[in-house]
Amino acid sequence: MAKVPRNFRLLEELEKGEKGIGDGSCSYGLEDGDDIFMSNWNGTIIGPGHTVHENRIYSLKIYCGESYPDSPPTIQFVSRINLPFVSPVDGRVEPSKLNVLSNWRRTSSLETILVEIRREMASFNNRKLPQPPEGSTF
């Protein structure tokens, strides 16, 4: 199978992100529309219902390096959050602690990551973790 070039892949993801994902609980787009390298992205996750995250809006920064999609992007929460795979110091997502990043496949996408993070928020071990005050940032 032919390998889709990085920029074509990111253009595809940009188009999909602008249309919204599924139920609208996750979204993403370029931080700067003039970024011809399409490296810096913003992501948003709406906290899942029936958890401590319900009705909270979480902002993330996503960096797609030159080797994306062969290598996973760097993910960092802007909104303060308490999860086992997020650094309490700077909000970076620790790739080795999040399955979608530690077992990265070229077919994975920004959508895959955001949906997986949201799923982890709702998991039994994380759904009731004490959280920082709403609106606080790293």
N, C-alpha and C positions, 0 to 999 in steps of 0.2 A: 504494500500500500504506500502511496506517495505521502511524504511528510509535508504537512501544511506549514509554510513559513510563519515565523513569529507574528509579524504584523498582520497577516491575513487572519490568523487565529484571533488576535486581539481585536481586530475590527469586527469579527463575528461576535465576540463576547460583548463588545461595546453596543452593538445593535440589540443583542438579547437583553443586556442590562437596562437599556433605555426603554424597552418595552415592558419591563417589570417581570419578576419571577413569580409564577404560580399565583398564590393568594396575596402577594404583595408584602409578605412578612420580611423579605430580604430584597435589597436593591443595591446596585453599584453603578459607578460611572467614572469617567476620567475626572481627575482633580482639575485639570486645565485642558480645555478643548483644543488648545494650540500645541499640546505636547505631541510632537510628531513621532516620538519613540513610544508613546502610550505606556509609560512606565509607572506613573503615579495615579492611583485610583482612590476613590472614597467608597466605602461600603456602609450600609445601614442595616441593622437587624432590629426588628420589633420583637420584644421579649415574648416568649410563648405564654399562653394563658394558663391559669392554675399553677403558677410558679411565682417565686419572689421577683421574677423578671417581668411579670405581666404589666402591660401598658408602658413599659420603659422603652425608650428608643436609644439604641447603642450605635455610636459612630466608630468606624474603623478606617485606618489607612492601609492601603495595599500597595506593595511595590513589586512590579514584575520586572525582574532583571533581564539582562541580555539572553540568558539561557532559558527563559520561560518560553514554552510550556514543558521543556525537558526537565527543568527544575522548578520546584514550587515557588510561589511568590512569598514575600515577607509580609506578615500580617501583624498589625499593631492596633490595639484598642485605643481610641481617643477618650471615650467614655470610661470612667472607672468601673471595674467589674471584678468580682471575686470568683474565679474559676481555677481549677487545678492546673490548667494548661496555659494560663495567662500570668505573666510576671507582675507581681504586685508593685514593682519599682517603676516600670515604664510602659506596661500594657502590652508588651510583645507576646505574641503567641509562640510558645515553645514547640517547634515542629515535632520533636521526639515524643511529645505528650498528646498530640492530636492525630488520630489515625489517618485522616485524609492527607495530612502533610508528611507523616513518617512513612507512609506507604504510597507516596506520590506516583501517579501514573500520568503519562502525557495526555490521556483522554480526560483527566480531571480538569476542572475549570474554576473560575472565581465563584460561580454559582454553587458548585459542589462544596466549596469551602464554607461559604456563608450558611448554606443549608445544614451542613454538618455541625458547625458551631451552634446554631440555633437548636439542633437536635440534642446536643450535649447540654445546653442550658436546661432543657426539659427532662434530662435523664434523672433517674431516681437519686443518684448521689449528689446532683447539683441543683435540683429544683428548689431546695429550701436553704441553700447556703446563705449566710448573712451577707448583705450587699452594702457597699458604700452609699452615702446619700445620693439620691437621684440628681442628675445634672453635674456631678463632680467629674473632673477630668484628670488625666495623667499629665 
